[in-house]
Structure formats: C-alpha cells, structure tokens
Amino acid sequence: MRPFEFTVTAHDSSGRARRGRFATPHGEFDTPAFMPVGTRASVRGTTPDQLRETGAQIILSNTYHLALRPGAEVVAEMGGLHHFMSWGGPILTDSGGFQVFSLATLNAVDDEGVTFKSHIDGAVLRLTPESAVDIQQKLGADIIMAFDQCPALPARPEQLLAAVDRTIRWARACRYAKTRSDQALFGIVQGGLDLDLRCRCMDAIAELDLPGYAVGGLSVGEEPGEMAAFLARFAHRMPEDRPRYLMGVGRPIDILRAVDAGIDMFDCVLPTRNGRNAFAFHDHGFVRLRNSQYRTDESPLVPGCDCYTCGRFSRAYLRHLFLAGEMLGPILVSLHNIAYYQRLMRRIRQAIAEGTFQSLMNGFEARMIAPDANEES
C-alpha cells in the first residue's frame, strides 16, 4: 500500500454520498470523517485518550497558531506533533490560509504571501506558500494544506478573481516546496459561490495531481442554503478518486447536505466551542444548560446517548457546574458534543453502506423546520 491511499467502499444508491477510507503513515480513518479541532495542538478540555473513546480517528491543528507558540522548531525538536501531543493517529494541519479571513484586521495580503501582526504580542509573522509548507513539514502532520487566500463573502467579482489567481499560484509553489514523502499535500479550491471560478480553480489545482482536494471559502458569510445549493452543483466535479474536504463547516445539517453532495471530510470548532458555552448537541438541535428548567432535572444530558458525560451526570449537575464557573462543565459538555459528532459520522457511514442515507438526511431536514428544532422541549 502507498503511504497515502483513498478507497471508496460504498456509494449511496440514490445520490452522490460515498463511504471510504484514507490510509496515512499514522493509520487509516473512515470517511465521511469529522475532525475535532486542536488549533494549538490540543482539543480544548480533552485528553487524547478521551478523544479516542469518542471515536475520533483524525484531528486538526493550525499552522499559524503553532508557528507563533510554541514555534515549529520547538515541535520538531520534540519529535513532531504526534509525539508532542501524544496523539498516535492521523493529524491534518491547516496552512494558515483561513486566518487571512479570520484575522483580516491583523494582516496584509500581497501576491507573494501574507504579513500578520501577531494577535498575541504584535510580532510580525510572514507566511508565504514556501514558509507555510516549511512550518507544516516541521510540525510533521500526515496531511498538510496548501496556502490559500480565503475571502469573506459576499465579495466583489474582482476580489474573488484575485483570490483564485493567488490560490492557484500558491498551490503550485506549495507543491514544489514540499519535500517530505510521508506527508500528503491537499490543494484548496477558492472562488466563492461562482461556479465558473471554482471550476477554473479546481481544474488548475487538479493538474498538480495531489492526494486530496478541499473546498475553502464557505461558511464565511453566505447563507447556509446558498452553501448547500453550491455544493450540490460543484462537489461532484472534484476528482472522484481523491478525498474531498469541506473546510470549517460543522452544523450537523450542513454536514449531511455536504455528504449528499459528495464531500468526505469536515472540521469545525462547534462541538467544543458550544460545549464551553453550555450548548449540548442532539438530533433535534441542542440543550441550553443555563436555562432554569434544568435546575433540578435528574435526566442525563441527552437520554439514550452512550457517551461518558450522559452515562454519569444529570442536567442539573452540569447546569450547576456552568453557573458555578467550574471548569468541569465545559469539559463534560465538550466531550458529549465530540462524541455526538463521531456517532453522527458513524450513522452516516452505515446509512451509505445500507442505502438509507437519504432517509437519514430527510429526517434531519424535517426536524430543522419543526417547532422544537433548536431546543429540547
């Protein structure tokens, strides 16, 4: 087997959804896959063993943040990310391209790269395609991402065109800068909601014959319905024999719609961010634990859930932890949310294999418009 190999094992009988497996030097992961986000080499509030127990097979870290602290050289000296954070499974590192969008007030973009003013201490960090690859090679992730420009939406046509042109040039530069054979470089496709621009970007980057391709620049200002409609027109145009990764998208319904369009990989901070804010996911939306109705509720967080949190603690206790400012509350709800997402992905994979994915997705769509879609009654 080659160091990186993608195998599609099943297709949904009535759509483009597919199940597969991607092999890396640190093990395989099943697709569709959801990657918990460990931006700074830590998925907040969880240990590697706890992550494994939720069913997580691959996690994501970030080039920009790790370059600032502790520094790529420190991570390399400590044996790379896997050893540094004691995670033996696959790791993907984002290139820092998303921070071009999220930290727009702290950076300046030019044709050669991006100059950041550190959000920590104001120090200058210069990222170019070459330096982004160099940092990721030092970090040692299994999958590394090409450096790209992610524009906010809505954007003027000339802004989208400039971002696409830079993303193509930068992807080529990343391809030639990469030297490690034990890392897979994925290209990123930009172009907003413009199908022609996206196809132009995809065609140019596909010429590089990379092990995988990502859709960037969505969930950055457009309406969720616009994203789903766009993916239905575009995702199947990406190479059939390579994994397709939708970056930074994580609402359960958005994941299902994207899988239906043919997407294989996802990441998002929602499970842990919402966990830190007392929001627990379930199939009908979420439980808002700060609500007074849970003050003496002896029920588990989500009845029927087999995660560590739901098996041991009541809603009343979890609510108490948040109101008392105890750090255990965010930890326990984050664990539940990560476990919920991993269980959702297992259900998706099983449904694709059994030919019932459309029924699963339709159930979620129906609940989206139900009166209690965002709160457990």
Backbone torsions as a table, in degrees:
resi	resn	phi	psi	omega
1	MET	NA	137.9	176.2
2	ARG	-67.4	158.1	-179.7
3	PRO	-54.6	-32.0	179.2
4	PHE	-132.0	121.5	-178.0
5	GLU	-146.1	129.3	179.5
6	PHE	-108.8	128.1	-179.8
7	THR	-125.4	124.3	173.3
8	VAL	-87.4	122.6	-175.0
9	THR	-104.4	-16.5	179.7
10	ALA	-162.2	148.8	172.8
11	HIS	-119.5	143.9	172.7
12	ASP	-66.9	139.2	-172.9
13	SER	-68.9	-21.7	-173.8
14	SER	-122.3	16.7	-179.1
15	GLY	-162.3	-163.3	-177.5
16	ARG	-98.8	-0.5	179.7
17	ALA	-60.7	143.7	-178.2
18	ARG	-145.1	152.1	177.1
19	ARG	-112.3	143.8	-178.7
20	GLY	-158.5	-168.0	-179.2
21	ARG	-150.7	136.6	179.3
22	PHE	-120.5	125.8	-177.9
23	ALA	-97.1	136.3	177.0
24	THR	-132.6	169.2	177.3
25	PRO	-61.4	-19.2	178.9
26	HIS	-108.4	26.3	175.0
27	GLY	111.5	173.4	-179.3
28	GLU	-96.9	156.6	166.8
29	PHE	-135.4	147.4	-178.4
30	ASP	-85.4	147.1	175.8
31	THR	-121.3	151.4	-2.3
32	PRO	-60.4	139.9	-175.1
33	ALA	-124.9	144.2	171.9
34	PHE	-115.2	126.8	-178.0
35	MET	-100.6	114.8	170.2
36	PRO	-60.0	146.0	-174.5
37	VAL	-95.9	118.1	174.1
38	GLY	-114.6	70.0	-170.9
39	THR	-47.1	-49.4	-175.5
40	ARG	-106.7	40.2	-179.1
41	ALA	67.6	29.3	176.4
42	SER	-157.4	123.4	170.7
43	VAL	-80.2	111.9	-164.5
44	ARG	-50.7	126.6	173.2
45	GLY	79.1	7.0	-177.4
46	THR	-129.4	150.0	173.6
47	THR	-95.1	160.1	176.6
48	PRO	-55.7	-39.6	179.1
49	ASP	-64.2	-40.8	177.6
50	GLN	-64.1	-38.6	177.1
51	LEU	-61.5	-44.9	178.9
52	ARG	-60.8	-38.8	-178.9
53	GLU	-65.5	-25.9	176.4
54	THR	-74.9	-14.6	-176.4
55	GLY	101.7	2.1	178.6
56	ALA	-63.5	133.2	-178.8
57	GLN	-112.0	-22.0	-178.4
58	ILE	-147.1	143.6	179.6
59	ILE	-128.0	166.3	-176.7
60	LEU	-120.5	140.5	171.3
61	SER	-128.9	173.6	-169.7
62	ASN	-124.1	132.1	-177.9
63	THR	-64.1	-49.9	-177.1
64	TYR	-57.5	-51.0	-175.1
65	HIS	-67.3	-40.2	-179.7
66	LEU	-73.6	-27.5	175.4
67	ALA	-66.2	-33.5	178.5
68	LEU	-76.4	-41.3	-175.5
69	ARG	-156.5	116.7	12.7
70	PRO	-90.7	-3.9	-173.5
71	GLY	107.3	139.1	-177.4
72	ALA	-62.1	-34.4	-178.9
73	GLU	-65.0	-37.3	177.9
74	VAL	-64.3	-45.6	179.4
75	VAL	-61.4	-42.9	178.7
76	ALA	-61.9	-42.9	179.7
77	GLU	-63.5	-29.3	179.9
78	MET	-87.9	10.8	174.9
79	GLY	96.5	10.0	179.7
80	GLY	91.9	168.4	-174.4
81	LEU	-57.9	-42.0	-176.5
82	HIS	-58.1	-47.5	-180.0
83	HIS	-72.8	-40.3	-175.9
84	PHE	-59.6	-42.6	-176.5
85	MET	-105.4	6.6	177.1
86	SER	57.3	46.2	175.1
87	TRP	-121.0	114.5	-174.8
88	GLY	-86.9	-9.4	-177.8
89	GLY	-87.8	-176.5	179.5
90	PRO	-61.9	147.4	175.7
91	ILE	-131.7	140.0	171.8
92	LEU	-115.8	136.3	173.5
93	THR	-113.0	127.1	170.9
94	ASP	-69.4	154.0	-171.8
95	SER	-84.7	-12.7	-171.1
96	GLY	102.3	-4.7	179.8
97	GLY	-62.8	-34.4	179.3
98	PHE	-64.6	-31.9	179.1
99	GLN	-67.7	-17.0	171.9
100	VAL	-61.9	-33.5	176.5
101	PHE	-84.8	-51.5	-170.3
102	SER	-72.9	-24.4	179.0
103	LEU	-116.8	40.9	-174.1
104	ALA	-59.5	-30.8	-179.5
105	THR	-76.2	-9.0	-177.3
106	LEU	-114.1	13.7	-178.6
107	ASN	-141.9	164.9	176.0
108	ALA	-133.0	127.0	-176.2
109	VAL	-101.5	135.6	171.1
110	ASP	-135.5	-179.2	-174.2
111	ASP	-66.5	-20.8	-177.0
112	GLU	-95.2	-18.3	-178.3
113	GLY	165.8	-156.3	-176.0
114	VAL	-134.1	134.0	175.6
115	THR	-105.1	118.5	-178.9
116	PHE	-102.6	146.1	165.8
117	LYS	-101.8	113.5	-173.3
118	SER	-50.7	132.8	176.5
119	HIS	-74.0	-8.5	-178.8
120	ILE	-88.1	-54.5	-174.4
121	ASP	-136.7	8.2	178.3
122	GLY	82.5	-1.2	178.9
123	ALA	-64.9	152.1	-178.0
124	VAL	-86.4	130.4	173.5
125	LEU	-123.3	123.1	178.7
126	ARG	-103.4	121.1	176.0
127	LEU	-113.4	126.8	173.0
128	THR	-123.1	169.5	175.0
129	PRO	-53.9	-42.6	-177.9
130	GLU	-67.6	-43.6	-178.1
131	SER	-72.2	-33.6	177.2
132	ALA	-62.7	-41.6	176.8
133	VAL	-67.0	-43.6	179.8
134	ASP	-58.7	-44.9	178.6
135	ILE	-61.8	-45.3	-178.0
136	GLN	-67.4	-32.2	175.8
137	GLN	-67.5	-36.2	176.2
138	LYS	-69.9	-36.8	177.5
139	LEU	-65.8	-37.1	172.2
140	GLY	86.7	21.6	177.9
141	ALA	-64.7	157.9	178.1
142	ASP	-72.3	-41.7	179.6
143	ILE	-117.3	127.0	177.6
144	ILE	-119.7	151.1	-174.3
145	MET	-107.1	142.6	174.4
146	ALA	-65.5	149.4	177.4
147	PHE	-76.3	135.5	-176.2
148	ASP	-142.6	170.9	173.5
149	GLN	-109.0	121.2	-178.5
150	CYS	-105.8	102.9	179.5
151	PRO	-84.0	149.5	174.9
152	ALA	-71.2	152.4	174.7
153	LEU	-113.5	146.2	-2.2
154	PRO	-71.9	153.9	-179.0
155	ALA	-134.0	151.7	177.3
156	ARG	-70.2	150.9	-179.1
157	PRO	-53.3	-39.1	-178.6
158	GLU	-68.9	-30.3	176.6
159	GLN	-69.2	-42.7	178.4
160	LEU	-63.9	-42.3	-179.7
161	LEU	-62.7	-44.1	179.2
162	ALA	-62.7	-40.9	179.3
163	ALA	-65.6	-39.0	178.3
164	VAL	-65.8	-45.5	-179.3
165	ASP	-61.3	-44.3	178.2
166	ARG	-65.0	-43.3	-178.0
167	THR	-60.3	-38.7	178.4
168	ILE	-67.0	-48.7	-179.7
169	ARG	-61.8	-42.9	-177.6
170	TRP	-68.1	-35.4	177.1
171	ALA	-62.8	-42.0	177.6
172	ARG	-62.4	-42.8	179.8
173	ALA	-64.3	-39.6	177.4
174	CYS	-62.8	-42.0	-179.3
175	ARG	-60.0	-40.5	-178.3
176	TYR	-81.0	-21.4	179.5
177	ALA	-81.9	-23.5	-176.3
178	LYS	-72.5	131.6	-179.1
179	THR	-123.2	-20.2	-177.0
180	ARG	-80.3	129.1	179.9
181	SER	-83.6	-12.1	-179.1
182	ASP	-95.8	18.6	175.1
183	GLN	-129.8	139.2	178.2
184	ALA	-101.0	123.2	177.6
185	LEU	-92.0	121.0	174.9
186	PHE	-98.9	138.6	173.8
187	GLY	-87.9	156.5	-179.7
188	ILE	-119.5	135.2	-179.1
189	VAL	-104.0	126.1	175.7
190	GLN	-113.2	176.5	179.9
191	GLY	138.7	7.9	178.6
192	GLY	60.0	-137.3	179.8
193	LEU	-99.6	12.5	180.0
194	ASP	-86.8	107.3	-175.2
195	LEU	-62.1	-40.7	-179.0
196	ASP	-63.6	-43.7	178.7
197	LEU	-65.0	-42.1	178.7
198	ARG	-60.2	-45.5	-179.4
199	CYS	-64.6	-39.0	176.9
200	ARG	-61.4	-45.4	-179.9
201	CYS	-64.4	-44.6	-178.8
202	MET	-61.5	-45.5	-178.6
203	ASP	-61.0	-41.6	-178.4
204	ALA	-67.7	-42.1	-177.7
205	ILE	-75.4	-31.0	177.5
206	ALA	-62.7	-25.9	177.8
207	GLU	-62.9	-19.9	-180.0
208	LEU	-79.2	-10.4	175.7
209	ASP	55.7	55.0	-178.1
210	LEU	-86.7	161.6	-177.6
211	PRO	-71.7	-13.7	179.7
212	GLY	-166.9	164.0	-176.1
213	TYR	-138.7	144.2	-176.7
214	ALA	-122.3	150.1	170.8
215	VAL	-98.5	110.8	176.0
216	GLY	-102.3	173.1	172.3
217	GLY	74.1	24.0	170.5
218	LEU	-117.9	163.7	-172.2
219	SER	58.9	39.5	179.7
220	VAL	-126.8	28.9	177.2
221	GLY	135.9	-19.2	179.1
222	GLU	-80.8	165.5	177.2
223	GLU	-74.3	145.4	179.5
224	PRO	-55.0	-37.7	178.9
225	GLY	-63.7	-35.0	177.7
226	GLU	-65.6	-40.2	179.0
227	MET	-62.5	-46.7	-178.8
228	ALA	-62.7	-43.0	-179.9
229	ALA	-64.3	-39.6	179.0
230	PHE	-65.6	-46.3	-178.9
231	LEU	-61.5	-35.6	178.6
232	ALA	-61.8	-28.1	179.4
233	ARG	-90.9	-22.1	-170.1
234	PHE	-111.0	-40.3	-167.6
235	ALA	-55.9	-38.9	-177.6
236	HIS	-70.2	-11.6	177.0
237	ARG	-81.7	-12.1	176.7
238	MET	-74.4	155.8	-176.5
239	PRO	-51.8	131.0	-175.7
240	GLU	-68.4	-30.9	-172.8
241	ASP	-96.8	13.9	178.7
242	ARG	-127.7	149.4	176.6
243	PRO	-64.0	144.3	179.5
244	ARG	-113.9	124.6	-170.3
245	TYR	-118.5	122.3	175.5
246	LEU	-99.7	114.3	-168.6
247	MET	-85.1	131.2	168.7
248	GLY	72.9	21.8	-179.3
249	VAL	-114.7	129.8	-171.2
250	GLY	-147.8	2.5	172.4
251	ARG	-66.4	137.4	-178.6
252	PRO	-51.5	-43.7	-178.6
253	ILE	-66.0	-35.0	178.0
254	ASP	-67.8	-36.5	176.7
255	ILE	-63.6	-46.2	-179.7
256	LEU	-61.6	-44.2	179.4
257	ARG	-64.7	-37.3	179.7
258	ALA	-70.6	-40.3	174.8
259	VAL	-58.7	-41.5	178.7
260	ASP	-60.0	-30.0	179.1
261	ALA	-83.2	-12.1	178.0
262	GLY	115.0	12.7	-179.5
263	ILE	-83.0	147.4	-174.1
264	ASP	-114.0	-24.8	-171.6
265	MET	-136.3	146.1	-178.0
266	PHE	-143.5	156.1	167.5
267	ASP	-148.1	153.6	175.2
268	CYS	-171.5	151.9	177.8
269	VAL	-84.7	-4.8	-173.5
270	LEU	-54.4	-45.0	-177.4
271	PRO	-57.8	-43.9	-178.6
272	THR	-85.0	-35.7	177.8
273	ARG	-63.6	-47.1	178.0
274	ASN	-66.7	-33.9	177.1
275	GLY	-62.0	-39.6	178.7
276	ARG	-69.1	-17.7	-178.7
277	ASN	-108.8	20.6	172.3
278	ALA	68.9	29.3	175.6
279	PHE	-111.0	120.9	-178.7
280	ALA	-111.2	127.1	-179.0
281	PHE	-76.5	146.0	165.4
282	HIS	-153.0	178.6	-171.5
283	ASP	-63.5	-21.5	-178.8
284	HIS	-98.6	5.8	-179.8
285	GLY	133.8	-104.3	-179.9
286	PHE	-162.2	160.0	172.8
287	VAL	-100.4	127.7	177.3
288	ARG	-97.2	98.6	-168.7
289	LEU	-68.1	-19.8	-179.9
290	ARG	-74.9	-12.6	-178.9
291	ASN	-63.5	141.5	-174.7
292	SER	-65.8	-20.9	-178.7
293	GLN	-63.0	-15.4	-178.6
294	TYR	-99.5	8.8	-173.4
295	ARG	-57.8	-39.5	179.4
296	THR	-123.9	27.6	-177.5
297	ASP	-81.6	114.4	-178.6
298	GLU	-84.1	-2.8	-177.8
299	SER	-67.0	152.5	171.2
300	PRO	-64.2	161.8	-177.7
301	LEU	-49.9	-53.1	174.7
302	VAL	-132.7	107.0	-179.4
303	PRO	-55.1	136.0	180.0
304	GLY	90.5	-12.8	178.2
305	CYS	-77.3	136.9	-176.4
306	ASP	-100.2	16.9	-178.6
307	CYS	-75.7	167.1	-179.1
308	TYR	-55.3	-45.4	-176.0
309	THR	-65.0	-49.2	-176.1
310	CYS	-69.0	-24.4	-179.9
311	GLY	-79.9	-8.9	-171.8
312	ARG	-132.2	-23.0	-168.2
313	PHE	-128.2	146.5	179.4
314	SER	-89.5	161.8	174.2
315	ARG	-61.0	-38.4	-179.7
316	ALA	-60.6	-43.4	-179.7
317	TYR	-67.2	-43.0	-179.5
318	LEU	-64.3	-41.2	176.6
319	ARG	-59.6	-44.3	177.9
320	HIS	-56.2	-43.3	-178.5
321	LEU	-59.8	-42.1	-179.9
322	PHE	-68.6	-44.2	-178.9
323	LEU	-67.1	-28.6	179.3
324	ALA	-86.6	-4.4	-180.0
325	GLY	73.0	24.5	179.9
326	GLU	-82.7	132.4	-175.6
327	MET	-65.6	-19.1	179.9
328	LEU	-63.9	-31.5	-179.6
329	GLY	-58.6	-57.6	177.6
330	PRO	-57.5	-35.8	179.2
331	ILE	-62.9	-49.1	-175.2
332	LEU	-67.3	-40.3	-179.4
333	VAL	-73.7	-34.2	174.5
334	SER	-62.4	-42.6	177.3
335	LEU	-59.7	-44.3	177.4
336	HIS	-59.6	-46.3	-176.7
337	ASN	-63.9	-41.6	177.5
338	ILE	-63.4	-43.0	178.3
339	ALA	-62.9	-38.3	178.3
340	TYR	-61.8	-45.6	-179.5
341	TYR	-63.9	-40.5	179.7
342	GLN	-67.6	-37.2	177.1
343	ARG	-66.7	-38.3	176.2
344	LEU	-60.3	-42.9	179.9
345	MET	-65.4	-37.2	176.7
346	ARG	-64.1	-40.2	178.0
347	ARG	-64.0	-40.6	178.0
348	ILE	-62.0	-47.2	-178.9
349	ARG	-62.4	-42.0	179.4
350	GLN	-65.4	-41.8	-179.3
351	ALA	-64.5	-38.2	176.8
352	ILE	-62.2	-45.9	-179.2
353	ALA	-62.9	-33.8	-177.1
354	GLU	-92.0	-3.6	179.9
355	GLY	76.5	24.2	-177.7
356	THR	-117.5	17.3	-175.5
357	PHE	-62.8	-40.6	-179.1
358	GLN	-60.3	-36.8	177.9
359	SER	-65.9	-41.7	177.6
360	LEU	-61.1	-47.6	-178.6
361	MET	-66.0	-40.7	-179.7
362	ASN	-62.1	-34.5	176.9
363	GLY	-63.1	-42.0	177.6
364	PHE	-67.4	-40.4	178.5
365	GLU	-60.4	-41.9	-179.6
366	ALA	-64.2	-39.7	-179.8
367	ARG	-70.1	-24.9	178.8
368	MET	-61.6	-30.3	-176.5
369	ILE	-104.3	4.9	178.3
370	ALA	-76.0	155.0	-178.2
371	PRO	-58.4	-31.9	-176.6
372	ASP	-103.8	28.2	-172.3
373	ALA	-64.5	-24.5	-175.8
374	ASN	-112.5	7.1	-177.8
375	GLU	-157.7	136.6	176.5
376	GLU	-74.6	130.3	-178.0
377	SER	-84.8	NA	NA
